[in-house]
Amino acid sequence: MTGLDMLETEDAKIVTLARGARLRAYAPHTGVEEGAAVRDSDGRTYAAATVENAAAALTTSALRGAVAAAASSGARTFEAAALVTAGALGDDDLAVLREFGTGVPVHVAGPDGVHRETRTT
C-alpha cells in the first residue's frame, strides 16, 4: 500500500485538503510550499497554507495556520492533522498542535500525496 490507501478514509480526506491548500501557499522567499489540515473533535476541518514574510520569524507555517483557523472558530481538541510538504514536520509546529492535547496523529505526506510518516503530539 502507498499513498492515501494506508490511511483511514477521514484521514485521507484531510491529506487531500492539505494538498489543495498547498497550491495556495505564498512562499516567494524560500519556495517551500506547504499545506495542512486539521480535523477537530466535532469532525469539522480547517486547512491552511504557508504564508511567508521577508522576516522569517513572521512566517506562518501551514500547520500553525490551520490550528489558528480552527481555534479561532472555537475548536479546542483535535482528532487528526495532516501536513503536505517536501520537507519534514517541524518540532515547533508539533508543539503548537500539542497545546490542544496529546495523542493527536499528524500524517505527513509529500506533494505527490504519498504518505511518509505519522507522528503524534
SULWOCOR-V109715 format. One record per pair of residues at least 24 apart in sequence whose C-alpha atoms are under 10 Angstrom apart, sorted by the first residue. I is the first residue (numbers start at 0). J is the second residue. If there is no record, write none. Layout:
i=<I/I>
j=<J/J>
This chain:
i=<0/0/1/1/1/1/2/2/2/2/2/2/2/3/3/3/3/4/4/5/5/6/6/6/9/9/9/10/10/10/10/10/10/10/10/10/10/11/11/11/11/12/12/12/12/13/13/13/13/13/13/13/13/13/13/13/14/14/14/14/14/14/14/14/14/14/14/14/14/15/15/15/15/15/16/16/16/16/16/16/16/17/17/17/17/17/17/17/17/17/17/17/17/17/17/17/17/18/18/18/18/18/18/18/18/18/18/18/18/19/19/19/19/19/20/20/20/20/20/20/20/20/20/21/21/21/21/21/21/21/21/21/22/22/22/23/23/23/23/24/24/24/24/24/24/25/25/25/25/25/25/26/26/26/26/26/27/27/27/28/28/28/28/29/29/31/31/31/32/32/32/32/32/32/32/33/33/33/33/33/33/33/33/33/33/34/34/34/34/34/34/34/34/34/34/34/35/35/35/35/35/35/35/35/35/35/35/35/35/35/35/35/36/36/36/36/36/36/36/36/36/36/36/36/36/36/36/37/37/37/37/37/37/37/37/37/37/37/37/37/37/37/38/38/38/38/38/38/38/38/38/38/39/39/39/39/39/39/39/39/39/39/39/40/40/40/40/40/40/41/41/41/41/41/42/42/42/43/43/43/43/43/44/44/44/44/44/44/45/45/45/45/45/46/46/46/47/48/48/59/60/60/60/61/62/62/62/62/62/62/62/62/63/63/63/63/63/63/64/65/66/66/66/66/67/67/70/74/75/75/76/76/76/77/77/77/77/78/78/78/78/79/79/79/79/79/79/80/80/80/80/80/80/80/81/81/81/81/81/81/82/82/82/82/82/82/82/83/83/83/83/83/83/83/83/83/84/84/84/84/84/85/85/85/86/87/87/88/88/88/90/92/93/93/93/94/95/96>
j=<113/114/112/113/114/115/108/109/111/112/113/114/115/108/112/113/114/113/114/113/114/106/114/117/38/42/79/36/37/38/78/79/80/81/104/105/106/81/106/112/114/36/38/44/81/37/38/44/45/46/79/80/81/82/83/106/46/80/81/82/83/105/106/107/108/109/112/113/114/81/82/83/108/112/44/45/46/47/81/82/83/45/46/47/48/61/62/65/80/81/82/83/84/107/108/110/112/46/47/48/81/82/83/84/108/109/110/111/112/46/47/48/83/110/45/46/47/48/49/61/65/82/83/46/47/48/49/61/82/83/84/110/48/49/110/47/48/49/50/48/49/50/51/60/61/49/50/51/52/58/59/50/51/52/53/58/51/52/53/52/53/54/55/53/55/84/85/86/60/61/83/84/85/86/110/60/61/62/82/83/84/85/86/109/110/60/61/62/64/65/81/82/83/84/108/110/60/61/62/63/64/65/66/80/81/82/83/84/105/106/107/108/61/62/63/64/65/66/68/69/79/80/81/82/83/105/106/62/64/65/66/68/69/77/78/79/80/81/82/96/103/105/65/66/69/74/76/77/78/79/80/81/66/69/70/73/74/75/76/77/78/79/80/74/75/76/77/78/79/74/75/76/77/78/77/78/79/69/72/74/77/78/68/69/74/77/79/80/69/70/72/74/80/80/81/82/82/82/83/92/89/91/92/92/88/89/91/92/93/95/96/105/91/92/93/94/95/96/92/96/92/95/96/99/95/96/99/99/99/100/100/101/103/101/102/103/104/102/103/104/105/103/104/105/106/119/120/104/105/106/107/117/118/119/105/106/107/108/114/117/106/107/108/109/110/114/117/107/108/109/110/111/112/113/114/115/108/109/110/111/112/109/110/111/110/115/116/116/117/118/120/120/118/119/120/120/120/120>
